[in-house]
Amino acid sequence: MPSRRSALPLVLLAASLVLSGAPTRVRGAGVTLITHGFNSDVTSWIIPMADAMTRYPGFPGTNSSCYEISITQNGQGQYVTTQTFLAGTSPLTSDSGEIFIKLDWSTLSSGSVSTLPIANAAAAALLSTNLIPALGGHALAELPLHLAGHSRGGSVVTEMTRILGAQGIWVDHVTTLDPHPVSGFGDPAMKNYANILFADNYWQNLGDGLFVPNGQPITGAYNRQLTNLNGGYSSSHSDVHLWYHGTIDFTTPLTVDGATISNSERTNWWTTAEQRGTNTGFRYTLIGGGDRLSSAQPGGAGLGRISDGYRDLSVSTPTNRIALPTNNAAWPNAIRLNLGATNTPAGAAIPFSLYHQSGSNQTASVDLRLFLDADLNPYDTNEIQVLQTALAGTGTNTVASTNGSFQPDPAVVSPGIYRVFARLTDGTRTRYLYAPGSLTLTASTLPPRLTALGVTDSQFNLLVHGYVGQRIVMEASTNLLSWTSITTNTLSTGSLQVSDALVAGQTRRFYRGVLKP
C-alpha cells in the first residue's frame, strides 16, 4: 500500500438540497404609463396612483424612477413632447428597474383635438433614445410596457399599441378605466390589437351619459363591469379610477383627490372574490403578479373570466385580438419567459421556455442571452451571463416557443437568490424580460477534489478544491472502512488548505472530502 506521504486522495460525494420558498408572483423591470381623459391632468389622481404603486405590497425593490411626459401644441400647431423627472433615482441604477410615466396632455384634453396625435406623440416618446438622457441611450420600449388610461385616455393607450405594433413591438399589458372615446373629436375606437399580451377593462354604465359619461366593454379584454360605485367622487365615471386606486393602496380609509374609500366602499365596491380590492385590478400587472390565465369570474358567473384578456400565443391572430394593419417587425420581442426550476444546486441544468417574435421572415436571426441578476434592473451591470444562442426569426404572423436549459457555472456564480432575464437583440434594437419569481441556487453538488501538498512540520497538508458555499467534511481512514472527521469547513472561495498531524507508527492514511448539508 502507498505510504501516507504519497497516498492518492479518495473523494466520495454526499450532497443535499436545501429547499426554501421562492416567490411565484410575476414581477420584473418594466415601464408603467398612466394617462388621463377629458378635462383632467396628472396632478389630481395619476401622480398619487403611481406613487402608490411603489408602495404596493411586495414591490420588487426599494427605489424606482418617476417621470412626467407632457404633450402640448405650439403656435405652429406642432405637437411638442417634453419630460420632467419627478421622483426616485436614476433608471440605470434603481434596484426595481421600474419606471413610472405620468402622461400629461391636459392642455389639449378638453378641446376638440383627437386622441390620435396624442397617441402618436406618446408612442414616439417610448421609442425615443434621447428623450430621457438618464436612460443613457436606451428607449423606454426596451422594457415590458403597461399602458393604462382613463376615459379618453383609454383611446390614447389602445391607439398607442397599434402604433407600437407597426414597429413590431409587443405590449405586455393594457388597462382601460371606463374608456370613453369621443367620436366627434375623431378619437380612435377601442380595439385590442394582436400585439397585446393581456388586456383588462374596468367600466360602468351608471352615469347619465351627459354630465357623467359611461364606459364600455372591449372585445378581447377581461371586462369587469362595476355595478355599485356609491360614494367616492359621487361621479361613477371618476369612481372607476378611484376603484382601481383601491386595488393598489389597501389603506382604509383612503382619500385621493378629495374622494374617499371608506369601509363601506371596501365592502360594496368589490366582490367577495376580489377581497375588498386586494385580489383584482393592479393584481394582474407584472408588479402585482396575479394569475392572468385564471378562469375565475370575479364579477360573477357569466360576467367575464380573467383569462378572456390573455392572448393565445399559439395562433397569429386569436379571436380576442384584432390584426395589426401594419407591422414592419423592426423590434425583436421576448414575450413570456418561464423557468423549469426555482431551487437547484449551482451547476445543475435549469430548463427554460421562451415565447418570442422577431423579424419579417425566418431568414434573419436574433441573439438571445440569459442572465442571472441580483436585482431587477438589466441596466445596472451586475448581471452574470449564463447563456448565449441564436434564434431564427419568426415573421410577423408567428410566435415561436423555444425550450432549452442553462447551467450556472459554480466557479463563477455563488449560491444565492437571483432573478433571470432574457435579452433579445437583432444588433440594432433590444428588448428585455424577467422570468417570474426568483431562482435560488444552493451550493454545488459537484464533488470536491483533493490535492496532496506534502508534509511540513509533522503535518500532512492537502488542498481541497470545491465551490463557494459547499460544506465539506474532511475525513481520514487507515483502512477505507472506518473514517474519522478531521475538520468541517464551508468554502468562501474555491479552495481551502487542510492539515492533519502525522501519527507515529501509521504506515498509511487515506483522505476524503464529503459534502454535507
TIMAR-645902 format. One record per residue (C-alpha): residue number from 0; y negated, x negated, z negated. Coordinates in steps of 0.02 Angstrom, whole numbers. Layout:
+-----+--------+--------+--------+
:   i :     yy :     xx :     zz :
+-----+--------+--------+--------+
: NUM :      Y :      X :      Z :
...
+-----+--------+--------+--------+
This chain:
+-----+--------+--------+--------+
:   i :     yy :     xx :     zz :
+-----+--------+--------+--------+
:   0 :      0 :      0 :      0 :
:   1 :   -177 :    -62 :     31 :
:   2 :   -274 :   -137 :   -111 :
:   3 :   -414 :    -43 :   -196 :
:   4 :   -542 :   -154 :   -111 :
:   5 :   -486 :   -107 :     65 :
:   6 :   -422 :     69 :     35 :
:   7 :   -465 :    190 :    175 :
:   8 :   -562 :    341 :    110 :
:   9 :   -470 :    506 :    116 :
:  10 :   -579 :    656 :    149 :
:  11 :   -524 :    832 :    107 :
:  12 :   -629 :    987 :    133 :
:  13 :   -669 :   1127 :     13 :
:  14 :   -810 :   1244 :     59 :
:  15 :   -885 :   1406 :      2 :
:  16 :  -1010 :   1529 :     75 :
:  17 :  -1147 :   1588 :    -41 :
:  18 :  -1196 :   1766 :      1 :
:  19 :  -1369 :   1831 :    -29 :
:  20 :  -1453 :   1989 :     27 :
:  21 :  -1554 :   1972 :    186 :
:  22 :  -1686 :   2097 :    240 :
:  23 :  -1633 :   2215 :    379 :
:  24 :  -1807 :   2276 :    417 :
:  25 :  -1881 :   2243 :    588 :
:  26 :  -2028 :   2127 :    568 :
:  27 :  -2114 :   1996 :    671 :
:  28 :  -2278 :   1924 :    730 :
:  29 :  -2374 :   2047 :    835 :
:  30 :  -2539 :   2124 :    886 :
:  31 :  -2588 :   2296 :    820 :
:  32 :  -2732 :   2379 :    912 :
:  33 :  -2809 :   2539 :    844 :
:  34 :  -2943 :   2641 :    930 :
:  35 :  -3043 :   2800 :    901 :
:  36 :  -3086 :   2951 :   1005 :
:  37 :  -3236 :   3060 :   1043 :
:  38 :  -3396 :   3026 :    946 :
:  39 :  -3313 :   2907 :    824 :
:  40 :  -3312 :   2723 :    779 :
:  41 :  -3206 :   2589 :    695 :
:  42 :  -3301 :   2584 :    531 :
:  43 :  -3259 :   2754 :    460 :
:  44 :  -3068 :   2755 :    463 :
:  45 :  -3000 :   2619 :    579 :
:  46 :  -3053 :   2467 :    479 :
:  47 :  -2986 :   2544 :    317 :
:  48 :  -2823 :   2587 :    406 :
:  49 :  -2800 :   2411 :    474 :
:  50 :  -2841 :   2337 :    304 :
:  51 :  -2708 :   2449 :    225 :
:  52 :  -2579 :   2383 :    349 :
:  53 :  -2597 :   2209 :    274 :
:  54 :  -2552 :   2283 :    104 :
:  55 :  -2402 :   2381 :    166 :
:  56 :  -2251 :   2356 :     51 :
:  57 :  -2154 :   2207 :    116 :
:  58 :  -2292 :   2149 :    234 :
:  59 :  -2220 :   1987 :    305 :
:  60 :  -2341 :   1859 :    239 :
:  61 :  -2494 :   1829 :    133 :
:  62 :  -2626 :   1824 :    269 :
:  63 :  -2667 :   1886 :    443 :
:  64 :  -2811 :   1893 :    567 :
:  65 :  -2928 :   2041 :    598 :
:  66 :  -3046 :   2061 :    745 :
:  67 :  -3158 :   2194 :    817 :
:  68 :  -3164 :   2206 :   1006 :
:  69 :  -3313 :   2305 :   1069 :
:  70 :  -3333 :   2380 :   1242 :
:  71 :  -3508 :   2428 :   1294 :
:  72 :  -3604 :   2456 :   1455 :
:  73 :  -3753 :   2350 :   1506 :
:  74 :  -3907 :   2404 :   1603 :
:  75 :  -3821 :   2371 :   1769 :
:  76 :  -3678 :   2487 :   1724 :
:  77 :  -3556 :   2345 :   1696 :
:  78 :  -3431 :   2353 :   1554 :
:  79 :  -3452 :   2211 :   1431 :
:  80 :  -3317 :   2155 :   1308 :
:  81 :  -3357 :   2055 :   1151 :
:  82 :  -3258 :   2006 :    998 :
:  83 :  -3303 :   1983 :    815 :
:  84 :  -3196 :   1902 :    682 :
:  85 :  -3190 :   2021 :    534 :
:  86 :  -3071 :   1951 :    405 :
:  87 :  -2919 :   1846 :    369 :
:  88 :  -2877 :   1674 :    433 :
:  89 :  -2853 :   1585 :    598 :
:  90 :  -2720 :   1667 :    707 :
:  91 :  -2647 :   1494 :    737 :
:  92 :  -2613 :   1464 :    552 :
:  93 :  -2578 :   1632 :    469 :
:  94 :  -2404 :   1645 :    395 :
:  95 :  -2378 :   1825 :    453 :
:  96 :  -2427 :   1795 :    633 :
:  97 :  -2504 :   1970 :    630 :
:  98 :  -2667 :   2004 :    723 :
:  99 :  -2758 :   2169 :    698 :
: 100 :  -2880 :   2228 :    831 :
: 101 :  -3005 :   2368 :    799 :
: 102 :  -3056 :   2429 :    972 :
: 103 :  -3233 :   2499 :    969 :
: 104 :  -3304 :   2597 :   1117 :
: 105 :  -3415 :   2707 :   1008 :
: 106 :  -3571 :   2689 :   1116 :
: 107 :  -3475 :   2769 :   1260 :
: 108 :  -3355 :   2887 :   1173 :
: 109 :  -3471 :   3037 :   1158 :
: 110 :  -3536 :   3029 :   1336 :
: 111 :  -3455 :   3076 :   1499 :
: 112 :  -3376 :   2905 :   1527 :
: 113 :  -3191 :   2916 :   1570 :
: 114 :  -3065 :   2826 :   1461 :
: 115 :  -3002 :   2737 :   1619 :
: 116 :  -3134 :   2598 :   1621 :
: 117 :  -3115 :   2580 :   1433 :
: 118 :  -2928 :   2553 :   1455 :
: 119 :  -2960 :   2429 :   1596 :
: 120 :  -3078 :   2327 :   1488 :
: 121 :  -2964 :   2335 :   1336 :
: 122 :  -2811 :   2281 :   1437 :
: 123 :  -2910 :   2137 :   1510 :
: 124 :  -2955 :   2084 :   1333 :
: 125 :  -2770 :   2073 :   1288 :
: 126 :  -2738 :   1967 :   1443 :
: 127 :  -2886 :   1851 :   1417 :
: 128 :  -2854 :   1672 :   1364 :
: 129 :  -3034 :   1639 :   1312 :
: 130 :  -3099 :   1799 :   1232 :
: 131 :  -3045 :   1740 :   1060 :
: 132 :  -3072 :   1550 :   1053 :
: 133 :  -2975 :   1537 :    889 :
: 134 :  -2816 :   1576 :    986 :
: 135 :  -2829 :   1407 :   1071 :
: 136 :  -2799 :   1471 :   1247 :
: 137 :  -2664 :   1597 :   1203 :
: 138 :  -2678 :   1777 :   1260 :
: 139 :  -2651 :   1919 :   1137 :
: 140 :  -2524 :   1990 :   1259 :
: 141 :  -2405 :   1846 :   1222 :
: 142 :  -2355 :   1937 :   1062 :
: 143 :  -2271 :   2107 :   1041 :
: 144 :  -2401 :   2245 :   1059 :
: 145 :  -2425 :   2403 :    955 :
: 146 :  -2562 :   2513 :   1029 :
: 147 :  -2623 :   2662 :    926 :
: 148 :  -2757 :   2787 :    974 :
: 149 :  -2829 :   2949 :    906 :
: 150 :  -2892 :   3095 :   1011 :
: 151 :  -2967 :   3024 :   1173 :
: 152 :  -2909 :   2856 :   1108 :
: 153 :  -2732 :   2914 :   1144 :
: 154 :  -2779 :   2919 :   1328 :
: 155 :  -2852 :   2744 :   1311 :
: 156 :  -2692 :   2666 :   1243 :
: 157 :  -2570 :   2754 :   1360 :
: 158 :  -2676 :   2705 :   1509 :
: 159 :  -2680 :   2527 :   1442 :
: 160 :  -2490 :   2525 :   1453 :
: 161 :  -2499 :   2569 :   1638 :
: 162 :  -2625 :   2431 :   1671 :
: 163 :  -2524 :   2304 :   1572 :
: 164 :  -2367 :   2363 :   1660 :
: 165 :  -2446 :   2324 :   1827 :
: 166 :  -2442 :   2143 :   1768 :
: 167 :  -2261 :   2159 :   1714 :
: 168 :  -2300 :   2168 :   1527 :
: 169 :  -2193 :   2270 :   1410 :
: 170 :  -2273 :   2358 :   1262 :
: 171 :  -2166 :   2367 :   1106 :
: 172 :  -2243 :   2523 :   1030 :
: 173 :  -2370 :   2658 :   1071 :
: 174 :  -2430 :   2778 :    935 :
: 175 :  -2536 :   2928 :    983 :
: 176 :  -2627 :   3027 :    849 :
: 177 :  -2671 :   3204 :    905 :
: 178 :  -2703 :   3146 :   1084 :
: 179 :  -2837 :   3244 :   1174 :
: 180 :  -2890 :   3178 :   1344 :
: 181 :  -3042 :   3267 :   1416 :
: 182 :  -3007 :   3311 :   1597 :
: 183 :  -3190 :   3349 :   1627 :
: 184 :  -3230 :   3166 :   1590 :
: 185 :  -3090 :   3106 :   1703 :
: 186 :  -2979 :   3045 :   1561 :
: 187 :  -2804 :   2999 :   1622 :
: 188 :  -2667 :   3117 :   1566 :
: 189 :  -2546 :   3068 :   1429 :
: 190 :  -2395 :   2975 :   1501 :
: 191 :  -2261 :   2863 :   1431 :
: 192 :  -2226 :   2731 :   1561 :
: 193 :  -2066 :   2632 :   1588 :
: 194 :  -2135 :   2475 :   1505 :
: 195 :  -2149 :   2559 :   1332 :
: 196 :  -2005 :   2522 :   1215 :
: 197 :  -2046 :   2652 :   1082 :
: 198 :  -2173 :   2793 :   1077 :
: 199 :  -2214 :   2910 :    934 :
: 200 :  -2338 :   3052 :    939 :
: 201 :  -2409 :   3149 :    791 :
: 202 :  -2503 :   3307 :    840 :
: 203 :  -2562 :   3478 :    782 :
: 204 :  -2623 :   3641 :    858 :
: 205 :  -2708 :   3711 :    703 :
: 206 :  -2884 :   3688 :    772 :
: 207 :  -2992 :   3817 :    859 :
: 208 :  -2989 :   3716 :   1020 :
: 209 :  -3178 :   3703 :   1024 :
: 210 :  -3254 :   3627 :    868 :
: 211 :  -3085 :   3567 :    807 :
: 212 :  -2983 :   3502 :    955 :
: 213 :  -2795 :   3516 :    964 :
: 214 :  -2674 :   3380 :   1013 :
: 215 :  -2522 :   3394 :   1124 :
: 216 :  -2340 :   3339 :   1134 :
: 217 :  -2299 :   3199 :   1255 :
: 218 :  -2141 :   3187 :   1357 :
: 219 :  -2040 :   3035 :   1307 :
: 220 :  -2110 :   3015 :   1132 :
: 221 :  -2042 :   3055 :    961 :
: 222 :  -2152 :   3208 :    941 :
: 223 :  -2190 :   3260 :    763 :
: 224 :  -2293 :   3418 :    755 :
: 225 :  -2393 :   3430 :    594 :
: 226 :  -2397 :   3611 :    538 :
: 227 :  -2478 :   3600 :    367 :
: 228 :  -2638 :   3500 :    352 :
: 229 :  -2732 :   3598 :    220 :
: 230 :  -2857 :   3492 :    126 :
: 231 :  -2902 :   3318 :    185 :
: 232 :  -3052 :   3320 :    303 :
: 233 :  -3043 :   3509 :    321 :
: 234 :  -3027 :   3468 :    506 :
: 235 :  -2847 :   3467 :    565 :
: 236 :  -2891 :   3353 :    712 :
: 237 :  -2956 :   3216 :    597 :
: 238 :  -2821 :   3252 :    469 :
: 239 :  -2692 :   3181 :    591 :
: 240 :  -2758 :   3004 :    572 :
: 241 :  -2775 :   3033 :    385 :
: 242 :  -2592 :   3088 :    385 :
: 243 :  -2545 :   2925 :    472 :
: 244 :  -2650 :   2825 :    349 :
: 245 :  -2547 :   2906 :    211 :
: 246 :  -2391 :   2829 :    287 :
: 247 :  -2468 :   2656 :    266 :
: 248 :  -2551 :   2667 :     96 :
: 249 :  -2448 :   2764 :    -31 :
: 250 :  -2585 :   2768 :   -164 :
: 251 :  -2613 :   2942 :   -235 :
: 252 :  -2748 :   3000 :   -239 :
: 253 :  -2802 :   2906 :    -82 :
: 254 :  -2979 :   2926 :    -17 :
: 255 :  -3029 :   2868 :    158 :
: 256 :  -3197 :   2906 :    237 :
: 257 :  -3232 :   3041 :    108 :
: 258 :  -3066 :   3131 :    134 :
: 259 :  -2931 :   3128 :      1 :
: 260 :  -2742 :   3135 :      0 :
: 261 :  -2702 :   3206 :   -170 :
: 262 :  -2535 :   3251 :   -245 :
: 263 :  -2550 :   3419 :   -158 :
: 264 :  -2562 :   3338 :     14 :
: 265 :  -2419 :   3220 :    -28 :
: 266 :  -2312 :   3371 :    -68 :
: 267 :  -2362 :   3484 :     77 :
: 268 :  -2405 :   3371 :    225 :
: 269 :  -2238 :   3283 :    235 :
: 270 :  -2061 :   3350 :    242 :
: 271 :  -1926 :   3307 :    117 :
: 272 :  -1851 :   3181 :    238 :
: 273 :  -2020 :   3096 :    255 :
: 274 :  -2026 :   3065 :     68 :
: 275 :  -2211 :   3101 :     38 :
: 276 :  -2260 :   2990 :    185 :
: 277 :  -2160 :   2836 :    139 :
: 278 :  -2023 :   2863 :    270 :
: 279 :  -2116 :   2907 :    430 :
: 280 :  -2265 :   2857 :    536 :
: 281 :  -2303 :   2674 :    508 :
: 282 :  -2123 :   2652 :    452 :
: 283 :  -2071 :   2642 :    636 :
: 284 :  -2180 :   2493 :    676 :
: 285 :  -2116 :   2314 :    682 :
: 286 :  -2202 :   2287 :    515 :
: 287 :  -2127 :   2444 :    440 :
: 288 :  -1953 :   2408 :    504 :
: 289 :  -1889 :   2587 :    517 :
: 290 :  -1741 :   2637 :    624 :
: 291 :  -1810 :   2687 :    792 :
: 292 :  -1636 :   2730 :    855 :
: 293 :  -1605 :   2857 :    718 :
: 294 :  -1551 :   3030 :    774 :
: 295 :  -1633 :   3105 :    620 :
: 296 :  -1752 :   3251 :    644 :
: 297 :  -1879 :   3232 :    502 :
: 298 :  -1981 :   3381 :    557 :
: 299 :  -1831 :   3496 :    553 :
: 300 :  -1682 :   3540 :    661 :
: 301 :  -1729 :   3555 :    844 :
: 302 :  -1902 :   3483 :    815 :
: 303 :  -1877 :   3309 :    883 :
: 304 :  -1767 :   3158 :    849 :
: 305 :  -1841 :   2988 :    810 :
: 306 :  -1736 :   2913 :    949 :
: 307 :  -1821 :   3029 :   1076 :
: 308 :  -1958 :   2899 :   1082 :
: 309 :  -1845 :   2750 :   1118 :
: 310 :  -1824 :   2688 :   1296 :
: 311 :  -1647 :   2671 :   1362 :
: 312 :  -1635 :   2489 :   1417 :
: 313 :  -1480 :   2517 :   1523 :
: 314 :  -1571 :   2608 :   1665 :
: 315 :  -1725 :   2563 :   1767 :
: 316 :  -1822 :   2722 :   1729 :
: 317 :  -1743 :   2832 :   1595 :
: 318 :  -1777 :   3017 :   1585 :
: 319 :  -1902 :   2993 :   1444 :
: 320 :  -2012 :   2873 :   1543 :
: 321 :  -2121 :   2879 :   1699 :
: 322 :  -2101 :   2743 :   1829 :
: 323 :  -2246 :   2621 :   1841 :
: 324 :  -2347 :   2647 :   2001 :
: 325 :  -2358 :   2459 :   2025 :
: 326 :  -2280 :   2306 :   1942 :
: 327 :  -2311 :   2129 :   2005 :
: 328 :  -2193 :   2056 :   1874 :
: 329 :  -2317 :   1919 :   1830 :
: 330 :  -2259 :   1906 :   1649 :
: 331 :  -2085 :   1873 :   1577 :
: 332 :  -2033 :   1985 :   1433 :
: 333 :  -1921 :   1964 :   1281 :
: 334 :  -1892 :   2146 :   1237 :
: 335 :  -1762 :   2152 :   1099 :
: 336 :  -1681 :   2008 :   1004 :
: 337 :  -1538 :   2029 :    881 :
: 338 :  -1432 :   1906 :    783 :
: 339 :  -1246 :   1924 :    756 :
: 340 :  -1254 :   1841 :    584 :
: 341 :  -1380 :   1839 :    444 :
: 342 :  -1296 :   1722 :    320 :
: 343 :  -1198 :   1571 :    379 :
: 344 :  -1175 :   1385 :    348 :
: 345 :  -1285 :   1265 :    445 :
: 346 :  -1188 :   1202 :    594 :
: 347 :  -1094 :   1364 :    624 :
: 348 :  -1115 :   1458 :    787 :
: 349 :  -1234 :   1606 :    771 :
: 350 :  -1216 :   1742 :    903 :
: 351 :  -1370 :   1825 :    976 :
: 352 :  -1412 :   1955 :   1106 :
: 353 :  -1575 :   1966 :   1203 :
: 354 :  -1640 :   2103 :   1316 :
: 355 :  -1764 :   2032 :   1440 :
: 356 :  -1853 :   2065 :   1603 :
: 357 :  -1943 :   1943 :   1718 :
: 358 :  -1986 :   1910 :   1898 :
: 359 :  -1997 :   2021 :   2051 :
: 360 :  -1820 :   1971 :   2100 :
: 361 :  -1673 :   1866 :   2040 :
: 362 :  -1714 :   1706 :   2135 :
: 363 :  -1831 :   1632 :   2006 :
: 364 :  -1777 :   1582 :   1832 :
: 365 :  -1866 :   1580 :   1665 :
: 366 :  -1849 :   1462 :   1519 :
: 367 :  -1778 :   1534 :   1358 :
: 368 :  -1794 :   1440 :   1195 :
: 369 :  -1742 :   1497 :   1022 :
: 370 :  -1822 :   1429 :    865 :
: 371 :  -1797 :   1435 :    678 :
: 372 :  -1961 :   1466 :    589 :
: 373 :  -2010 :   1455 :    407 :
: 374 :  -2136 :   1596 :    433 :
: 375 :  -2182 :   1724 :    566 :
: 376 :  -2310 :   1630 :    668 :
: 377 :  -2247 :   1549 :    829 :
: 378 :  -2410 :   1453 :    848 :
: 379 :  -2416 :   1352 :    686 :
: 380 :  -2296 :   1214 :    746 :
: 381 :  -2172 :   1219 :    601 :
: 382 :  -2029 :   1289 :    705 :
: 383 :  -1865 :   1200 :    746 :
: 384 :  -1790 :   1222 :    918 :
: 385 :  -1606 :   1271 :    917 :
: 386 :  -1575 :   1325 :   1097 :
: 387 :  -1641 :   1299 :   1272 :
: 388 :  -1569 :   1380 :   1426 :
: 389 :  -1622 :   1454 :   1593 :
: 390 :  -1611 :   1640 :   1628 :
: 391 :  -1606 :   1715 :   1801 :
: 392 :  -1745 :   1834 :   1849 :
: 393 :  -1706 :   2019 :   1837 :
: 394 :  -1827 :   2103 :   1957 :
: 395 :  -1937 :   2247 :   1904 :
: 396 :  -1803 :   2381 :   1903 :
: 397 :  -1678 :   2298 :   1788 :
: 398 :  -1674 :   2247 :   1606 :
: 399 :  -1544 :   2111 :   1577 :
: 400 :  -1444 :   2083 :   1419 :
: 401 :  -1396 :   1903 :   1380 :
: 402 :  -1268 :   1861 :   1246 :
: 403 :  -1248 :   1686 :   1180 :
: 404 :  -1246 :   1580 :   1024 :
: 405 :  -1337 :   1433 :    947 :
: 406 :  -1286 :   1305 :    816 :
: 407 :  -1420 :   1237 :    699 :
: 408 :  -1388 :   1051 :    677 :
: 409 :  -1363 :   1022 :    490 :
: 410 :  -1431 :    846 :    512 :
: 411 :  -1597 :    925 :    565 :
: 412 :  -1600 :   1095 :    481 :
: 413 :  -1593 :   1107 :    291 :
: 414 :  -1518 :   1257 :    201 :
: 415 :  -1645 :   1395 :    177 :
: 416 :  -1710 :   1561 :    240 :
: 417 :  -1777 :   1562 :    417 :
: 418 :  -1843 :   1681 :    547 :
: 419 :  -1779 :   1666 :    725 :
: 420 :  -1891 :   1692 :    876 :
: 421 :  -1871 :   1685 :   1063 :
: 422 :  -1997 :   1605 :   1180 :
: 423 :  -1981 :   1658 :   1361 :
: 424 :  -2089 :   1570 :   1490 :
: 425 :  -2100 :   1557 :   1678 :
: 426 :  -2202 :   1398 :   1666 :
: 427 :  -2367 :   1491 :   1675 :
: 428 :  -2353 :   1639 :   1558 :
: 429 :  -2260 :   1653 :   1393 :
: 430 :  -2206 :   1791 :   1276 :
: 431 :  -2134 :   1782 :   1101 :
: 432 :  -2019 :   1895 :    999 :
: 433 :  -1945 :   1877 :    825 :
: 434 :  -1773 :   1944 :    782 :
: 435 :  -1763 :   2074 :    644 :
: 436 :  -1736 :   2017 :    467 :
: 437 :  -1704 :   1838 :    417 :
: 438 :  -1568 :   1708 :    436 :
: 439 :  -1502 :   1624 :    279 :
: 440 :  -1425 :   1454 :    312 :
: 441 :  -1316 :   1387 :    173 :
: 442 :  -1257 :   1208 :    158 :
: 443 :  -1147 :   1147 :    298 :
: 444 :   -959 :   1162 :    276 :
: 445 :   -927 :   1010 :    384 :
: 446 :   -826 :    884 :    283 :
: 447 :   -912 :    732 :    208 :
: 448 :   -868 :    558 :    268 :
: 449 :   -843 :    406 :    157 :
: 450 :   -881 :    225 :    196 :
: 451 :   -818 :     83 :     85 :
: 452 :   -958 :    -39 :     40 :
: 453 :   -852 :   -159 :    -63 :
: 454 :   -858 :   -224 :   -242 :
: 455 :  -1015 :   -276 :   -334 :
: 456 :  -1021 :   -317 :   -519 :
: 457 :   -849 :   -244 :   -551 :
: 458 :   -900 :    -82 :   -465 :
: 459 :   -820 :    -14 :   -307 :
: 460 :   -959 :     60 :   -200 :
: 461 :   -943 :    199 :    -73 :
: 462 :  -1069 :    282 :     40 :
: 463 :  -1049 :    471 :     53 :
: 464 :  -1111 :    544 :    217 :
: 465 :  -1148 :    729 :    219 :
: 466 :  -1287 :    855 :    244 :
: 467 :  -1433 :    913 :    139 :
: 468 :  -1382 :   1046 :     13 :
: 469 :  -1198 :   1002 :      7 :
: 470 :  -1125 :    991 :   -169 :
: 471 :   -995 :    854 :   -163 :
: 472 :   -873 :    808 :   -300 :
: 473 :   -810 :    630 :   -285 :
: 474 :   -631 :    613 :   -345 :
: 475 :   -512 :    466 :   -365 :
: 476 :   -322 :    451 :   -370 :
: 477 :   -190 :    316 :   -381 :
: 478 :    -51 :    420 :   -303 :
: 479 :   -134 :    553 :   -193 :
: 480 :    -61 :    686 :   -308 :
: 481 :   -167 :    682 :   -464 :
: 482 :   -356 :    675 :   -440 :
: 483 :   -493 :    637 :   -565 :
: 484 :   -676 :    683 :   -543 :
: 485 :   -796 :    536 :   -539 :
: 486 :   -963 :    619 :   -507 :
: 487 :  -1040 :    777 :   -436 :
: 488 :  -1197 :    772 :   -331 :
: 489 :  -1299 :    889 :   -222 :
: 490 :  -1364 :    795 :    -72 :
: 491 :  -1551 :    792 :    -48 :
: 492 :  -1533 :    676 :    101 :
: 493 :  -1394 :    640 :    223 :
: 494 :  -1307 :    509 :    117 :
: 495 :  -1277 :    452 :    -62 :
: 496 :  -1204 :    293 :   -137 :
: 497 :  -1070 :    316 :   -270 :
: 498 :   -999 :    179 :   -382 :
: 499 :   -834 :    177 :   -476 :
: 500 :   -791 :     48 :   -610 :
: 501 :   -639 :    -60 :   -574 :
: 502 :   -492 :    -31 :   -691 :
: 503 :   -390 :   -182 :   -744 :
: 504 :   -212 :   -178 :   -683 :
: 505 :   -236 :    -48 :   -547 :
: 506 :   -171 :   -105 :   -378 :
: 507 :   -228 :     42 :   -277 :
: 508 :   -354 :    185 :   -288 :
: 509 :   -395 :    321 :   -164 :
: 510 :   -556 :    421 :   -148 :
: 511 :   -603 :    588 :    -76 :
: 512 :   -757 :    696 :    -67 :
: 513 :   -732 :    882 :    -98 :
: 514 :   -861 :   1015 :    -56 :
: 515 :   -894 :   1135 :   -197 :
: 516 :   -995 :   1298 :   -201 :
+-----+--------+--------+--------+
